[in-house]
Amino acid sequence: MTNYNSEQLNLFTQPIAVLVEIGCTVERAAELVQRSESLINQQLRTNKPYLRKVETGTWQISPTGKKDGSILVNVALIYSPKDKYWRVA
């Protein structure tokens, strides 16, 4: 009998992303993560997510497109069961 345990995803040790807001503006994302719009836009211009580590995990802002001239993003908090903190930001 084959043992597939090594190939299974272990949800108790994998980082978990919790979406906080979907399709919001960079201005709103900046409020959520308490950083300036220009700092976030600097990372988004290179088509990479903006990451900010905090005590409770890592904020991630990912670009999703544009609407009415605004850049739209998804904001998520990523936390790991291996970390010491389990509180929601």
C-alpha positions as CSV (number, residue, x, y, z in Angstrom):
1,M,0.0,0.0,0.0
2,T,1.4,3.4,-1.0
3,N,1.8,6.1,1.7
4,Y,0.7,9.5,0.5
5,N,1.3,11.3,3.8
6,S,4.3,13.1,2.5
7,E,2.4,14.5,-0.5
8,Q,-0.7,15.7,1.5
9,L,-1.2,19.4,2.3
10,N,-1.0,19.8,6.1
11,L,-3.3,22.6,6.9
12,F,-2.0,22.9,10.4
13,T,1.4,24.0,9.3
14,Q,0.7,25.9,6.0
15,P,0.3,29.7,6.0
16,I,-3.3,30.8,5.7
17,A,-4.5,34.0,3.7
18,V,-7.6,35.7,5.0
19,L,-9.1,38.2,2.4
20,V,-9.9,41.4,4.2
21,E,-11.2,43.5,1.2
22,I,-11.6,42.6,-2.4
23,G,-11.3,45.1,-5.3
24,C,-10.7,48.1,-3.1
25,T,-8.6,51.2,-4.1
26,V,-5.0,51.7,-3.1
27,E,-6.2,54.6,-0.9
28,R,-8.4,52.2,1.1
29,A,-5.6,49.6,1.2
30,A,-3.2,52.2,2.6
31,E,-5.7,52.9,5.4
32,L,-6.0,49.2,6.2
33,V,-2.2,48.5,6.4
34,Q,-1.3,52.0,7.8
35,R,1.2,52.8,5.0
36,S,1.3,55.6,2.4
37,E,-0.3,55.2,-1.0
38,S,3.0,56.1,-2.7
39,L,4.8,53.3,-0.9
40,I,2.3,50.7,-2.0
41,N,2.1,52.1,-5.5
42,Q,5.9,51.8,-5.8
43,Q,5.7,48.1,-5.4
44,L,2.5,47.7,-7.5
45,R,4.1,49.5,-10.5
46,T,6.5,46.5,-10.8
47,N,3.4,44.2,-10.8
48,K,4.4,42.6,-7.5
49,P,2.3,42.4,-4.3
50,Y,3.1,44.8,-1.5
51,L,4.0,43.0,1.7
52,R,4.1,44.4,5.3
53,K,5.0,42.2,8.2
54,V,3.2,42.8,11.4
55,E,3.1,41.0,14.7
56,T,0.0,39.0,13.7
57,G,1.2,38.0,10.2
58,T,1.9,39.7,6.9
59,W,-0.4,42.1,5.1
60,Q,-0.5,41.5,1.3
61,I,-1.8,43.9,-1.3
62,S,-2.2,42.4,-4.7
63,P,-3.2,44.4,-7.9
64,T,-6.4,43.2,-9.6
65,G,-6.8,45.8,-12.4
66,K,-8.1,49.3,-12.9
67,K,-11.5,51.0,-12.9
68,D,-12.3,54.7,-13.5
69,G,-8.6,55.5,-13.3
70,S,-8.1,53.9,-9.9
71,I,-5.9,50.9,-9.3
72,L,-7.9,48.2,-7.6
73,V,-6.3,45.7,-5.2
74,N,-7.1,42.8,-2.9
75,V,-6.0,43.1,0.7
76,A,-5.3,39.9,2.7
77,L,-3.6,39.0,6.0
78,I,-1.4,36.0,5.8
79,Y,-0.6,34.2,9.1
80,S,1.1,30.9,9.8
81,P,0.3,28.3,12.4
82,K,4.0,28.1,13.1
83,D,4.1,31.7,14.3
84,K,3.6,32.6,17.9
85,Y,0.6,34.9,17.4
86,W,-2.9,33.8,16.3
87,R,-4.8,37.0,16.8
88,V,-6.6,38.6,13.9
89,A,-5.1,42.1,13.1
